[in-house]
Amino acid sequence: MTQSKNEAIKFAYWVPNVSGGLVVSNIEQRTDWSYDYNVRLAQAAEKSGFEYALTQIRFTAGYNAENQHESVSFSHGILAKTEKLKVIAAILPGPWKPALAAKQLATIDHLTNGRIAINVVSGWFRGEFDAIGEEWPEHDQRYARSEEFITALKGVWTQDHYSFDGKFYQFKDYTLSPKPVQKPHIEIFQGGSSRAARDMASRVSDWYFTNGNTPAELKKQIDDIREKAKANNHEVKVGVNAFVIARDTEEEAKRVLQEIIDGANVEAVKAFGDATREAGASTSEGEGNWAKSTFEDLVQYNDGFRTNLIGTPQQIAERIVELKSVGVDLVLSGFLHFIEEVEYFGEKVLPLVRELEAAQANQITAKSA
């Protein structure tokens, strides 16, 4: 599954099924968390060249997200109104058990002709687990549970009379029927930047999402995970988070970024920072996803500003191709005003990316001739 140099980089967008948009800021956002808005957004994204959409999972309010639609049912709702888009439903082991998730997603896979995927979220927000009475294992054990969750899903989706005796989950002679349309199974995504997250991805996940970062820092992560995956006889693709501010001029794009930061909900950003530092401190290496994030970084809660897709269409296209050169297979995009900016991206940025990719492919062909 490792991307070839000639394979086009893919694009996904964050589904705003949670209120507050994708920045923890009081700036005006012409983005809405309603179903009607999200249907229009999905249809616009599909027409604009986006292949994936990622729904979010939250159970409680906090950090500017006061309302949240449930991810799996919302994903199905979007799929019902689109034709090509694949929607990645975020799921938390704990609230979901693998037997339910396997059956739920297999059914949606049949109803949508193979357009559902899953993002297994190990959890960073202890408050919501406490609020709904779910167990909160320590950091590395949450990833151990997620690995069992994924292992069980794969087994149920691909085998008859499946048995599994894990620490967290058990199956005995279980056969799921019908199995998913997608073969060998529904695509499995997973996030995280800790050692435990990368090690898990190198063993069981199809895709690994990482927070925004510079190409040099991303290359370190990607090389590490792919080396470990190769040792495990496994392949994993990589997606990076990016908040995109594409404008006709660089000055305008930078001004929008500054307006977002100037309008930051300071209390919410600091509370989010505290929660992420607490989660990071519990990792085996003593730091997690947001260990090096500044206050400004945390205004976009997956470090999307750090990927620096902020500027003119040409600048952004060149930076996307640079991300591809260090091993990125997919850009997971957030926007301030989703529908109009997704359309602008599809019209102005994506064609430039494809032109640059084609030029690189021609250069490679010429050198090898």
URJOCOR-V801084 format. One record per backbone hydrogen bond with DSSP energy under -1.0 kcal/mol. CO is the residue of the C=O (numbers start at 0). NH is the residue of the N-H. E is the energy in kcal/mol with one decimal. If there is no record, write none. Layout:
# URJOCOR-V801084
co=<CO,CO>
nh=<NH,NH>
e=<E,E>
This chain:
# URJOCOR-V801084
co=<3,9,10,10,11,12,14,16,22,23,28,33,34,35,36,37,38,39,40,41,42,43,44,50,51,52,53,61,66,69,70,71,72,73,74,75,77,78,85,86,87,88,90,91,95,96,97,98,99,100,101,102,103,104,105,106,107,108,114,116,117,118,124,125,126,127,128,129,137,138,139,140,141,142,143,144,145,146,147,148,149,150,151,152,153,154,161,163,168,170,173,186,187,187,188,189,193,194,195,196,197,199,199,205,207,209,213,214,215,216,217,218,219,220,221,222,223,224,225,226,227,228,229,236,237,237,238,239,241,244,248,249,250,251,252,253,254,255,256,257,258,260,262,263,264,265,266,267,268,269,270,271,272,273,274,275,276,279,282,287,289,293,296,298,299,301,303,304,307,308,310,311,312,313,314,315,316,317,318,319,320,322,323,328,329,330,331,332,333,336,337,338,339,340,341,342,343,344,344,348,349,350,351,352,353,354,355,356,357,358,359,360,361,362,363>
nh=<6,330,50,51,332,53,16,68,24,264,30,37,38,39,40,41,42,43,44,45,46,47,49,85,12,87,14,64,18,73,74,75,76,77,78,79,80,81,52,116,54,118,120,95,93,100,101,102,103,104,105,106,107,108,109,110,111,113,86,88,188,90,128,129,130,131,133,132,141,142,143,144,145,146,147,148,149,150,151,152,153,154,155,156,157,158,173,170,165,163,161,117,205,206,119,208,197,198,199,200,201,202,203,236,238,240,217,218,219,220,221,222,223,224,225,226,227,228,229,230,231,233,232,207,328,329,209,331,333,310,252,253,254,255,256,257,258,259,260,261,262,263,25,265,268,269,270,271,272,273,274,275,276,277,278,279,280,282,285,290,292,297,299,23,302,211,242,307,309,244,246,315,316,317,318,319,320,321,322,323,324,327,326,9,239,11,241,13,243,340,341,342,343,344,345,346,347,348,349,352,353,354,355,356,357,358,359,360,361,362,363,364,365,366,367>
e=<-1.5,-2.3,-2.1,-1.7,-2.8,-2.6,-2.1,-2.7,-1.8,-2.0,-1.5,-2.0,-2.3,-1.9,-2.4,-2.5,-2.3,-2.1,-3.0,-2.5,-1.9,-1.6,-2.5,-2.4,-1.1,-3.7,-3.1,-1.6,-2.7,-1.5,-2.6,-2.2,-1.9,-2.0,-2.5,-2.0,-1.3,-1.2,-1.9,-2.3,-2.3,-2.6,-2.8,-2.2,-1.7,-2.5,-2.7,-1.8,-3.0,-2.6,-1.8,-2.2,-1.9,-2.4,-1.8,-2.3,-1.6,-3.0,-2.2,-2.6,-3.7,-2.7,-1.0,-2.7,-2.1,-1.6,-2.9,-1.1,-1.7,-1.4,-1.9,-2.5,-2.2,-2.4,-2.0,-2.4,-2.6,-2.6,-2.8,-2.3,-2.6,-2.1,-2.9,-2.7,-1.3,-2.1,-2.9,-2.8,-2.6,-2.3,-3.3,-2.1,-1.6,-2.0,-2.6,-3.5,-2.5,-2.5,-2.1,-2.3,-2.2,-1.4,-2.4,-2.7,-2.7,-2.0,-2.7,-2.5,-1.3,-1.6,-3.0,-3.0,-2.0,-2.7,-2.4,-2.1,-2.0,-2.4,-2.4,-1.7,-1.3,-2.8,-1.7,-2.4,-2.7,-1.4,-2.2,-2.9,-2.0,-2.2,-1.8,-2.6,-2.0,-2.1,-2.0,-2.3,-2.2,-2.2,-2.2,-3.0,-1.6,-1.6,-3.7,-1.4,-2.8,-2.6,-2.2,-2.4,-2.6,-2.4,-2.1,-2.5,-2.3,-2.1,-2.1,-2.7,-2.5,-1.8,-1.0,-1.6,-1.5,-2.0,-1.5,-3.4,-1.9,-2.2,-1.6,-1.5,-1.2,-2.2,-2.2,-2.6,-2.6,-2.3,-2.0,-2.3,-2.1,-1.7,-2.1,-2.2,-1.7,-2.1,-1.6,-2.5,-2.3,-2.6,-2.6,-2.4,-2.8,-2.3,-3.0,-2.1,-1.9,-2.5,-2.4,-2.0,-3.3,-1.4,-2.6,-2.0,-2.3,-2.0,-2.5,-2.6,-2.4,-2.3,-2.3,-2.5,-2.3,-1.9,-2.3,-2.4,-2.6,-2.3,-1.8>
